[in-house]
Structures are given as structure tokens and as C-alpha cells.
Amino acid sequence: MNEFEILSVSQAQFQQNASYTIAVFILLAINFYLVRRSRELNFPTYGKAMISFFSLISVYGGIQVATFLRAFQHNTALNLKQLKESGTPISEVSEASIEFFGNPSAPFSAGIPDIPQIIFYVVILLILMVGIWGKAPDGAYTK
């Protein structure tokens, strides 16, 4: 593959990842709505358990999408680096992306996203779980 083909495939992967990220954020918005409704209607334990399960699945989906993004970035930089090492001249932008994504030497196989994305999704999960199982302040849902 030449540089243009590598960058074209990379662009398609980023667009796909953006679509999935939007879907995850919509799921998280639904989760926050369900947490609010569960507090307003004083859901029974089995209802809270179902919302907790839905929240876990939504956060897991977000972590998966973040992992795919990291893999796309890493593997694009690896492909560009291999192209450069084969003697093909590449642009300065491609050189910069190789350096920015850590000058990889092997395909991505870690299976986890970047640390900031892990922290983001753990915080979201904690907010959801405390919202579901935590005690509301007195008078918070009385009319």
C-alpha cells in the first residue's frame, strides 16, 4: 500500500469510530435518564439491578470503542513506519503521526484504551452506580 491508501483506510476507520462513539454517548444519555427516573419512581431492587446491568454494558461498549480508536491510531502509525522503512518517501505529516503515536514496532495487541479514556469511563460508571444505588438527599424527589 502507498501512503495515500494507508491514510484513506485510516480516515474511514476514524469515521466509523466516531459513529460508534456517538452511539455510546447516546446510550450513556439514556442511562442518565433511567437513573433519574429510577429515583423519581423509587424503583425496586430488580429494576435497579437491570439499570446497573445496562449501565455496565454501555460503559463496556465505550471502553471497546476507545480501544478500537487506539488500535487504529497505532496500526496506522505502524503501517506508515513500515512504508518509510521500505525506502518510500513519506510526507512530514505522516512522519509526525509516527512520532506522535509512539513510533510503534509491532501491531497493536494491548486490548485496552488510553489511560485518560479509562479514567473517563470509570468515572462515568461510578456516577451511574452512585446515582442508582446511593441514597438521595431528604426531600430531593418530593413535590
C-alpha positions as a Python dict, from the first residue, in 0.01 Angstrom:
ca = {
    (1, 'M'): (0, 0, 0),
    (2, 'N'): (114, 351, -62),
    (3, 'E'): (85, 645, 179),
    (4, 'F'): (-243, 768, 32),
    (5, 'E'): (-408, 426, 67),
    (6, 'I'): (-291, 391, 429),
    (7, 'L'): (-426, 735, 517),
    (8, 'S'): (-753, 669, 331),
    (9, 'V'): (-815, 346, 522),
    (10, 'S'): (-724, 527, 843),
    (11, 'Q'): (-972, 804, 769),
    (12, 'A'): (-1250, 551, 709),
    (13, 'Q'): (-1167, 382, 1040),
    (14, 'F'): (-1180, 713, 1225),
    (15, 'Q'): (-1519, 796, 1074),
    (16, 'Q'): (-1651, 455, 1178),
    (17, 'N'): (-1514, 506, 1528),
    (18, 'A'): (-1679, 848, 1551),
    (19, 'S'): (-2016, 694, 1465),
    (20, 'Y'): (-1974, 431, 1734),
    (21, 'T'): (-1867, 696, 1986),
    (22, 'I'): (-2185, 891, 1916),
    (23, 'A'): (-2386, 574, 1973),
    (24, 'V'): (-2209, 516, 2306),
    (25, 'F'): (-2281, 873, 2418),
    (26, 'I'): (-2648, 830, 2328),
    (27, 'L'): (-2654, 511, 2537),
    (28, 'L'): (-2492, 698, 2827),
    (29, 'A'): (-2753, 975, 2799),
    (30, 'I'): (-3025, 710, 2816),
    (31, 'N'): (-2853, 566, 3123),
    (32, 'F'): (-2856, 902, 3300),
    (33, 'Y'): (-3224, 944, 3215),
    (34, 'L'): (-3302, 598, 3354),
    (35, 'V'): (-3111, 673, 3673),
    (36, 'R'): (-3317, 990, 3723),
    (37, 'R'): (-3644, 806, 3656),
    (38, 'S'): (-3548, 521, 3888),
    (39, 'R'): (-3500, 770, 4170),
    (40, 'E'): (-3821, 957, 4093),
    (41, 'L'): (-4029, 639, 4082),
    (42, 'N'): (-3838, 463, 4362),
    (43, 'F'): (-3759, 153, 4156),
    (44, 'P'): (-3746, -185, 4331),
    (45, 'T'): (-3414, -367, 4363),
    (46, 'Y'): (-3461, -578, 4049),
    (47, 'G'): (-3525, -258, 3846),
    (48, 'K'): (-3208, -101, 3983),
    (49, 'A'): (-3017, -420, 3901),
    (50, 'M'): (-3140, -408, 3541),
    (51, 'I'): (-3038, -43, 3505),
    (52, 'S'): (-2699, -128, 3659),
    (53, 'F'): (-2650, -406, 3404),
    (54, 'F'): (-2747, -173, 3119),
    (55, 'S'): (-2501, 86, 3254),
    (56, 'L'): (-2221, -171, 3273),
    (57, 'I'): (-2285, -279, 2915),
    (58, 'S'): (-2289, 83, 2794),
    (59, 'V'): (-1962, 167, 2968),
    (60, 'Y'): (-1804, -156, 2841),
    (61, 'G'): (-1910, -57, 2488),
    (62, 'G'): (-1743, 281, 2536),
    (63, 'I'): (-1423, 115, 2651),
    (64, 'Q'): (-1433, -113, 2345),
    (65, 'V'): (-1479, 181, 2108),
    (66, 'A'): (-1193, 366, 2278),
    (67, 'T'): (-975, 56, 2237),
    (68, 'F'): (-1058, 39, 1867),
    (69, 'L'): (-955, 405, 1831),
    (70, 'R'): (-621, 340, 1997),
    (71, 'A'): (-564, 37, 1774),
    (72, 'F'): (-648, 235, 1459),
    (73, 'Q'): (-404, 510, 1554),
    (74, 'H'): (-127, 268, 1648),
    (75, 'N'): (-164, 48, 1341),
    (76, 'T'): (-178, 347, 1106),
    (77, 'A'): (150, 473, 1251),
    (78, 'L'): (298, 123, 1219),
    (79, 'N'): (196, 94, 853),
    (80, 'L'): (341, 438, 777),
    (81, 'K'): (663, 345, 956),
    (82, 'Q'): (692, 21, 757),
    (83, 'L'): (635, 216, 436),
    (84, 'K'): (909, 461, 535),
    (85, 'E'): (1149, 178, 624),
    (86, 'S'): (1092, 20, 283),
    (87, 'G'): (1253, 328, 129),
    (88, 'T'): (939, 503, 11),
    (89, 'P'): (945, 875, 89),
    (90, 'I'): (653, 989, 308),
    (91, 'S'): (517, 1332, 392),
    (92, 'E'): (604, 1533, 701),
    (93, 'V'): (251, 1482, 831),
    (94, 'S'): (296, 1105, 819),
    (95, 'E'): (635, 1141, 988),
    (96, 'A'): (470, 1344, 1264),
    (97, 'S'): (196, 1085, 1314),
    (98, 'I'): (456, 810, 1351),
    (99, 'E'): (628, 1012, 1623),
    (100, 'F'): (304, 1122, 1788),
    (101, 'F'): (167, 769, 1821),
    (102, 'G'): (483, 633, 1977),
    (103, 'N'): (694, 503, 1688),
    (104, 'P'): (538, 153, 1706),
    (105, 'S'): (736, -161, 1626),
    (106, 'A'): (453, -421, 1630),
    (107, 'P'): (79, -430, 1565),
    (108, 'F'): (-148, -320, 1848),
    (109, 'S'): (-241, -605, 2080),
    (110, 'A'): (-293, -449, 2424),
    (111, 'G'): (-674, -459, 2424),
    (112, 'I'): (-713, -152, 2647),
    (113, 'P'): (-767, 215, 2563),
    (114, 'D'): (-551, 506, 2672),
    (115, 'I'): (-539, 591, 3043),
    (116, 'P'): (-748, 913, 3012),
    (117, 'Q'): (-1027, 722, 2839),
    (118, 'I'): (-1019, 451, 3106),
    (119, 'I'): (-1046, 719, 3375),
    (120, 'F'): (-1334, 886, 3189),
    (121, 'Y'): (-1539, 567, 3165),
    (122, 'V'): (-1464, 460, 3523),
    (123, 'V'): (-1584, 799, 3649),
    (124, 'I'): (-1900, 773, 3436),
    (125, 'L'): (-1964, 424, 3574),
    (126, 'L'): (-1916, 545, 3933),
    (127, 'I'): (-2154, 836, 3876),
    (128, 'L'): (-2416, 600, 3735),
    (129, 'M'): (-2378, 342, 4014),
    (130, 'V'): (-2395, 602, 4289),
    (131, 'G'): (-2697, 752, 4117),
    (132, 'I'): (-2869, 414, 4107),
    (133, 'W'): (-2777, 272, 4448),
    (134, 'G'): (-2689, 580, 4654),
    (135, 'K'): (-2929, 746, 4893),
    (136, 'A'): (-3089, 1065, 4768),
    (137, 'P'): (-3092, 1371, 4996),
    (138, 'D'): (-3409, 1417, 5203),
    (139, 'G'): (-3677, 1595, 5003),
    (140, 'A'): (-3497, 1559, 4670),
    (141, 'Y'): (-3790, 1388, 4500),
    (142, 'T'): (-4089, 1509, 4694),
    (143, 'K'): (-4332, 1756, 4541),
}
